[in-house]
């Protein structure tokens, strides 16, 4: 039996992720983005104990650090000079732009990690296979493309190492030759499986206009309540963004990062939307804890 966020309808879950990604991209304030990152990380820890987060953390960190570093080096707009690097001024405004960009990228990527866990392949196909069957299949395969090829490449490398072929030792020419061989085996394996998958789905009638199918998902009362919650808080958060709250003004005048006035209200609305899955998972954890005590 599915519990927590997994028990909700795929449309409700997908709508939450669309709204969360939209708010993260629209709200350009370090405090808002930092709160979002903390909530997303806690949610990932609740889902799988942080397994996916640990696997991708260094890539997330280095990618965010790249945006943080590159922006002050190429952006010369601003009025506050921090220091000179190779006779070029490094502006405070450019550094803040880089911080916001790095936090936005980090938040979106951590959100996508939980998306891969919650929106499974069958949920994604349920949402889009009826209207866009080819696009849905292509998108689903693309989402699993990188981790699948990464796992297969490790398997191929392990087998080839038993035969004395390695890309980690030896002469550069030999390592390059072995690397090309590994990639060739990987592509051949992937193409063969792609043909088999296409033939199998064609035989099962995927993409036909008139066909029967089993639909395990039904909109229930809690799904409608969650849907109203998502729509309501999205409207309020978007209205706050339209008013300029949650967006740090950098040019022409640098605004303070301190949260003031009604920004506290919209920070609360933003947090309640982003943290909705945490409340659901927390409620399930409490119910499970009390149920175990009673039994």
C-alpha positions, -999 to +999 in steps of 0.1 A: +000+000+000+014+034-010+017+060+017+027+096+020+032+115-012+032+083-032-005+078-024-015+109-043-027+111-079+000+115-105-016+147-118-015+163-084+021+154-079+031+166-113+013+199-108+032+204-075+065+199-092+056+223-120+046+249-095+077+244-073+100+247-103+082+278-115+084+295-081+121+286-077+128+302-111+107+333-104+118+341-069+152+356-070+161+362-034+189+343-016+167+338+016+138+324-004+161+301-024+180+290+006+148+280+024+137+261-007+170+242-008+167+232+029+132+219+024+140+200-008+170+184+009+149+173+039+123+159+015+149+139-004+162+125+030+126+115+038+121+097+005+152+075+003+174+085+031+195+108+009+207+080-014+201+099-046+213+132-031+246+116-020+251+102-055+247+135-072+258+159-045+293+166-059+280+173-094+253+196-079+279+214-058+305+219-086+278+230-111+265+256-087+300+267-078+307+272-115+278+296-118+288+313-086+324+318-099+318+326-135+293+354-131+315+379-112+343+373-138+321+381-168+296+406-154+309+441-151+276+459-142+273+475-108+285+504-086+303+486-057+338+473-065+350+446-042+385+440-057+404+438-090+412+405-107+436+407-137+430+444-138+392+438-141+368+449-113+348+423-095+315+439-086+294+432-055+263+431-077+278+405-099+287+383-069+251+385-057+238+376-092+261+346-091+249+336-056+213+338-068+220+318-100+239+291-080+211+288-055+185+285-082+204+258-101+211+239-069+174+241-058+161+230-092+185+200-094+177+188-059+140+192-068+145+171-099+161+143-078+129+140-057+109+142-090+127+111-103+117+092-071+081+104-069+071+106-106+079+070-117+078+058-152+043+044-150+030+076-135+046+097-162+032+074-190-002+075-173-002+113-175+009+118-211+007+085-231-029+091-241-023+125-257+013+124-266+024+088-267+057+092-287+067+123-268+059+107-235+080+076-243+109+096-256+109+119-225+107+089-201+136+072-219+156+104-218+151+109-181+166+074-174+193+077-201+222+091-181+219+069-150+213+038-172+243+044-194+264+052-163+255+019-147+260-001-179+294+016-185+305+004-150+294-031-158+312-031-191+343-017-175+343-044-148+341-072-174+368-057-196+391-053-166+390-091-161+404-093-197+432-069-189+417-039-206+415-007-185+412+031-191+428+039-157+463+026-163+489+021-190+500+042-219+477+071-231+473+054-265+462+022-250+438+039-226+422+059-254+419+027-275+402+008-245+379+038-239+367+038-275+361+001-272+340+006-240+319+033-257+314+011-288+301-018-266+279+006-247+263+020-278+258-014-294+242-027-262+219+003-260+208+003-296+200-034-295+179-030-264+162+001-280+151-020-310+138-048-287+119-022-266+104-006-297+093-040-311+078-051-278+058-019-274+046-021-310+034-056-303+016-045-272-003-018-292+014+013-276+002+045-292-029+031-308-060+054-307-085+028-296-073+004-270-083-007-235-060-002-205-060-006-168-059+027-149-049+022-112-052+059-104-084+077-093-090+112-080-100+109-043-110+134-017-074+140-005-063+146-041-090+173-046-079+189-013-043+188-024-052+202-058-070+232-042-041+237-018-016+238-047-037+261-068-044+285-039-008+288-027+005+291-062-018+320-069-008+338-037+029+332-043+027+344-079+009+375-067+037+382-043+062+378-071+041+402-092+043+427-064+081+424-064+084+406-031+109+377-031+129+393-058+161+410-047+166+444-065+202+446-076+202+473-103+202+502-104+202+503-066+213+473-045+186+463-021+193+449+013+189+411+017+171+414+050+135+403+048+111+431+057+075+439+058+051+418+037+080+397+024+077+377+056+041+367+046+051+357+011+081+338+025+056+319+046+034+312+016+064+301-004+076+278+024+042+263+029+040+254-008+075+241-011+072+222+022+038+206+015+054+171+008+073+174+041+041+180+060+025+149+043+055+127+050+058+140+085+021+132+092+026+097+079+057+092+101+037+104+132+008+081+124+032+052+119+049+059+151+017+061+172+004+030+155+035+010+164+032+021+200-004+010+202+004-024+187 
